[in-house]
Amino acid sequence: MTVTNTDKAGATNLEAIARNGSMLRRMAVRIPTYLSDLRENPAWLPMFVLARTMPARRMHWLGAKPVRASQKRRETMFVGVNRRDVVDALQSDGLFSGLVLPKFIHEEIAAFVRCTPCFGNFDRRFEFMPTEHAQAEARFGRPLLSGHYFERILGCKAAVAIQNDPLLMDIAQHYLGGQAKLITTRVWWSFPTTQASDADKNLASLGKYHFDLDDWRMLKFFFYLLPVDEGTGPHVYVRGSHKRRALKHQLTLLVGHPAEEVLGVYGEQSAVTLTGEAGLGFVEDPFGFHMGTVPAHSPRLMMEVGFGVSPPSRRRFHGEPVIR
Ligand SMILES: O=C(O)CCC(=O)C(=O)O
């Protein structure tokens, strides 16, 4: 069969239509959450519009306050970590990996979540035990890509101890400025599952490079609570993308962009895939491009502690979007 230029152009148009359709579906799923953020805090809108542009961000960073020396020194659970090294790496790469949780801490959280029901795909109607994921998919008749604990995780003393560890606040203040405050604490599973929809992957921030626009300046600490290898849905971060932005990634409505487009700007070698033992922690500036990947064989159990500079949103504190 001969393929003519008209056939090729037709195929390219169809691909473009399919891409745009998927892009609109990805955006549509977040709209109820955006509207709720706007109602809760009208200052969210200028942030959401402007914080994607480098000039506006730079202006905002100028408002970073100096850190006041604390009177009492509190013990951290993290051994052998130098705050200055972490902040230097964040400033140059947007990423520091090498925080290690004590064994008893990640084991206590893993034990707590194994006997606590979680909510599938961020939806409180899909409540199930994480050990019964396959049965839950059959019961609810849909793929369940994630299982969140929302506020339930505050019932676990070890998770609260991580959230309140003084080293995290110290790093956050020295990176974001003296205004740094805790804005998220969440623990969730990402499950291997087939046929998850684009909308579910988008809500779970899986499979697509994106940057976060929840605040003007943010920092996220992530901890693996079980071992993570290539098949367990590792997190990927694009080094340097937090401080250098192509114009097309500033003047865009979308926070998610295709891998070839992102890596075309920053280079394949800038993408760091974070694998490691249970307890591995890393911290990133989530304005840099990043994503989770869909686990191929084993569920991933992850904790996030996020810092920002604006008052925390009630809804977002445990990572809960608005589902319609
Ligand atoms: O699940 C992950 O590794 C990614 C999480 C993420 O993208 C986010 O919190 O913004």
The ligand as an SDF file (V2000), in Angstrom:
LIG
                    3D

 10  9  0  0  0  0  0  0  0  0999 V2000
    3.5470   10.0850   43.2900 O   0  0  0  0  0  0  0  0  0  0  0  0
    4.5570   10.7230   42.9950 C   0  0  0  0  0  0  0  0  0  0  0  0
    5.6930   10.2550   42.9900 O   0  0  0  0  0  0  0  0  0  0  0  0
    4.3850   12.1510   42.5070 C   0  0  0  0  0  0  0  0  0  0  0  0
    3.6390   13.0310   43.4380 C   0  0  0  0  0  0  0  0  0  0  0  0
    3.4980   14.3810   42.8190 C   0  0  0  0  0  0  0  0  0  0  0  0
    3.6990   14.5720   41.6610 O   0  0  0  0  0  0  0  0  0  0  0  0
    3.1330   15.5050   43.6040 C   0  0  0  0  0  0  0  0  0  0  0  0
    2.9160   15.3790   44.8210 O   0  0  0  0  0  0  0  0  0  0  0  0
    3.0370   16.6090   43.0290 O   0  0  0  0  0  0  0  0  0  0  0  0
  1  2  2  0
  2  3  1  0
  2  4  1  0
  4  5  1  0
  5  6  1  0
  6  7  2  0
  6  8  1  0
  8  9  2  0
  8 10  1  0
M  END
$$$$
